[in-house]
């Protein structure tokens, strides 16, 4: 296991023979993605930094962080296993890629147009983790302790040609990541499976006419260069995973360190939600600036509320399909979906479609 405890003499009291011993704890923290990805970078700038700050106030412990970000220890398809097995003590678990092991964590991906507010969604998911035993056990059964949660910014449509409204989607080929291709069902558009690493080439070569994606991914990948027409749909945000620690590593930590990490994890989650909302707007603005001199220039058009409602109404009830499939395997998915959407409403959110009324 990576966790090692060693004691270092860091100071002495004025009395002869007396000393103050501060315990140094070695922990490995890792991720499949680099720190330029907002939620990964904030593991260092917010979770780790806040933990250090809290521990420094008492002076009894300090952590020696062994950083292995950016896929140094494992890739995106092994985030859960790597924390579970202790390959890293702490890591970001990418729930998008774990639908079989973390099925309830996919709920938001089957309820688009519920909220575009990342801070609200993460607050709801945090509450559900504390109050919904099945959701909590879904994570904890894999020998880990969840410390903080992560999500995405809102999804929009980026295309080669302008879209005047919902009807224009009919017959288009739009790239979309995995399960989110379901968000195109009923629109007449054809989903082309892909990822941020393939979207640019797919559009450039005509494999797709555009992409269903998020601003924080489109900006660094420069997809706006080949898909300069941004139709702001605000389809909503999606829960994407958690920062977690291996349970054996956690159990070996002093209580004071555990408490510091719990507080730091809450700070990380709250800060991350606000950051996603702010960066989404900034990313859209930067794309317009960066693409001002290209031909055609980057332009943003808001989809009308009537067209947004037409989109979500045309979709089959993917929330029900998801829930029915899990209920057959004994997972209380209907209750969880209802609790998720109710949590959004309680915080002022107004889902475009009441998926929970149709379960």
N, C-alpha and C positions, 0 to 999 in steps of 0.2 A: 504494500500500500504506500501511497505517496506521502501520507501524513507522518511527520517526524517532529518530536518535541525536544528542544534542547534549552538549557538554561545558561544565560550569560550574565556575568557580573557587570552591571552598568554604572554603579555608583556606590559610594560608601557614606555611612552616617558619621557624624563627628565622634560618636562614642567608640572607644577602642574595641575592635573585634566584631563590631556590628556592620552589617551591609544590607543594601537593598538589591534584591535579585529580581530582574525582569525576565519573564519567560518569553522566548522567541519561538514562534510556531511556523513551521515551513508548510506551505500549501501550494499546490499546483492549480492554476486557473487556466482554462483553455477554451477554444471555440473552433468551429469549422470555418467561420467567416472572419475576415480581417477587421481591424478596429475602425476602418473607415465606414463600416456599416454602423449606423447610429446606435442601435441597441447593444452592439458588441463593444463599441468604444466606451459606452456609458457603464459597462461593467467595471472598467478601470477608473473612469473619471468620477463615477458616482457610487457604485456599490463598494469597490475596494477602498476608494478614498474616504468614504464616510465611515467604513468600518475602522480604518486606521485612525481617523479623527476621534471617534468615540473611545477607542482603546487608549489613545494617548492621554485623554483626560484623567484616567485613573492611574495610568503608568504601570500596570501590573503585567500587561502582555503587549507584544508587538508581533505582527505577522511578516514573515519573509515570503513574498509572493514569487513563485516561479511561473512566469508568464509563457504561455504557448498558444497564442492566438493565431488566427489565419490558417488553420489546418495543419499545424505542425505535428499534432499527435493523431488526428483523425479527420475524416471528411464529413460532409453534411449528412451522409446516409448512416452515420454511426454515432450521432450525438447522444442518444439515449443510452445505448450500450456502453459507451465510454465512461459516462458518469456512474452508471450502475456497477460496472466492473472495477471501478477505481483506477482506470487509466489516467484520469484526472480527478482531483478532489472536487473541484468546482468547474462547471461548464454550462454553456447555453444549450438547452435541449430544444431542437427544432421540431415542434409537434406537427407541422404541416406534412412532414415526411414520415410520420408514424401513425397513420390512420388505423392500422390494425391493433397496435398496442395502446394508443391513446384516442379511442373513438369519440368520447364525449368532448374532447378538446377540439373537435372539428365542427362543433355546433354553429359557430358564427359563419363558417364557410358555406353553410346550407341555409343561411338566413340573410341574404343580401338586402340592401336598402333598409336595414334596421337602425344603424347609426353610423355616421361618418366621423364621430368624435372619439378619437383613440383614448383619450383620458377617461371618458365615461365607460367605454368598454372594459378597460383594464381594471377600473374600480369595481365593476360588476363581477368580473371574473375572479378578482381577489376575494370578494365577499362570498361568491359561490364556493370557492375553495375551502373557506372556513365553515360554511353551513351545509354543504352537500357532501355527504360521506362517500358516495359512489365516485364523485369527481375527484375527491382527495385521494381515495384509495387507488384510482386509476394511475396516479403518479407514484404514490408511496410504495406500491407493490414492487417497484423496480429498484428497491434499495437506495432511495434518495430522499432528500429533504428539499422541498421547494422554498426558495428564498425571494424570488421576484418574478414578475410576469412580463411578457413581451407581446407586441402586436404590430400591425402595419398601419401605414397611412391609407387614405381612402383611394378607391380604384376609379379610374376614368378610362376613356377611349382615345387612343392616339392613332391617327390614320393618314394615309398618303393623300387622300382626297377629302374635301370638307364634307361633313354630315349636317344636313339641314334639320333632321329630326329622327325620331325612332324608326319611321318607315324605311329610311335609307339603309338600315342594318340588313334588311332582307337581301340575301344572296352574297353578302360580304364574307370574306375569310378573315377571321380575327384570331391571332395567336393569344393563348391564355395558359396560365400555369396550372396543370393538373386538374384538381377538383373544381377550380374556379371556371373551368370551361362550362360547367353547369349553369353559370350565370347568363350564358348566351342562349340557353334552350328556350324555344318559343319565340325568339326574335327573328328567325329566318336566317341568322348568321351562322356560319359554320366555324366551330371551334377547331383551331390548329394547336395541338399540344406543343408547348415549348417552355423556355425559361429565359431569364434576362440575358443569359449568355448566347441565346440563339435568336432572339427577337429581331435584332438589327439586320442580320443576314436574311432571315425569313422575309422581312418586308422588302429589303433591297432586291432580292431575287424573285419576288412575286409569289413566294409560297403563301404569304398572307398579305392582306390589304392594310393591316394595322394590328394593334394589340390592345388587349384589356390589361391594364397594368397600373402601377402606383408611381407617383411622381418621384419618390425617393429612390426608385430603381431606374426609372427612365432617364433621369438627369445624368447620373454618372455613366450610364451605358450609352448616352448620346443618341437614344432612339429617336428623339425629336428631329434629328437630321434627315431621317428617311420617312418619318411620320410627323410632319410639322403641324397638322391640324388636330388640336386638342379639344375634344368635346368633354366638357366638365359635367359628368353624370353624378358624381358623389354616390357611387353604388354602396359605399360603406367600407368599414375597416374589418380586419379579421384577426382573431387571436392566433399567435404564431408560436408560442412556447413559453419557456421559463428558464431562469437561472437557478440551477440546483446544485446541491452538494451531495456527494456520496454519503450514505447513511453511516457507514463505519467511520469515515473521517469525522462526520458530525458528532457522533457519540463520543469520540475521543477528545473533543474540544472542551475546555473549561466553560462553565455556565456563563461566565462574564463575556466570553468571546461569542458564544451562541447568541446571547441577548444583543450584542453589538451587531451581529450579522442580520438578525431579524429586523432590527431597526433600519439598518442600511438597505435591506431588501425592500422594505416599504418605501423608503426614500427613492430608491432606484425606480420602482414601478410607477410611482406618482410623477417623478421627473420625466421618465421615458414617455408617458402618455402625453404630457404637455409638449414635450419636444417634438413628438410626431406631428401634432397639430400645427405647430409653428413651422417646422421644416417643410411640411407639405405646401404651405402657401409660399414659402421662400423658394422652393424648388420650381414651382410653376413660374414664378417671376423670373428666376434665373434662366429658364428655358426660353422665355420670350426675349430676354436680353441677348442670350448666346446665339439665338437663331434669327436675330433681327436682320442680318445682312445676307442670309441665305435665300435661295429662290426655290419655292416660295418661303416667305418668312414664317416663323412660328406664330400661330394665332390661337387664342383660346375663345371658345364659344360655350356658353352655358346651355345645357339641354333644358327645355322648359319643364315645369312641374307636370304638365299634362303628358308629355312624352315619357317622363320618368315613370309615371303611374301606368302608362300604356305598356312600358317595358316589363315592369314587375307583375302586372296583371296577366300578361301573355305567357309568363313562365309557368311550367307545371309546378306543383307543390313539392319542391325538392326537400323542404324541411320535413314534410311527412314521409317522403321516401326514405330519408336518412333515419328518422325516428323509428319507422316500422321495421327496418332492417335490424336495428340494434335491439329493439324490444323482443324480437324473435330469439335473440341470444341472451336475453335476461338483463339487458342494460336499461335502466330507467331513463331513456332518452327523451320521452315526451315531457316528463316532469322537468327535466333539465332545460329543455328548449323553452318551455313556458317560463321558468325561473329567470333564464337569461334575458328574454324579451321584456318580462315584467321589470327586471332590474334596470333596463334601459329607460322604460317609461317612467319609473319612479324618480329618475334623475332628469326628467324633462325631455327625453328623447321621444320622437314621433315616428315610429316605423311606417314606411310607405305601405307595406302590406302586413296584415296581422297574421303572420305565419302560424302563430300559436293557437289562433281560433280555428284553424283548419286541421289540427292534428288528430 
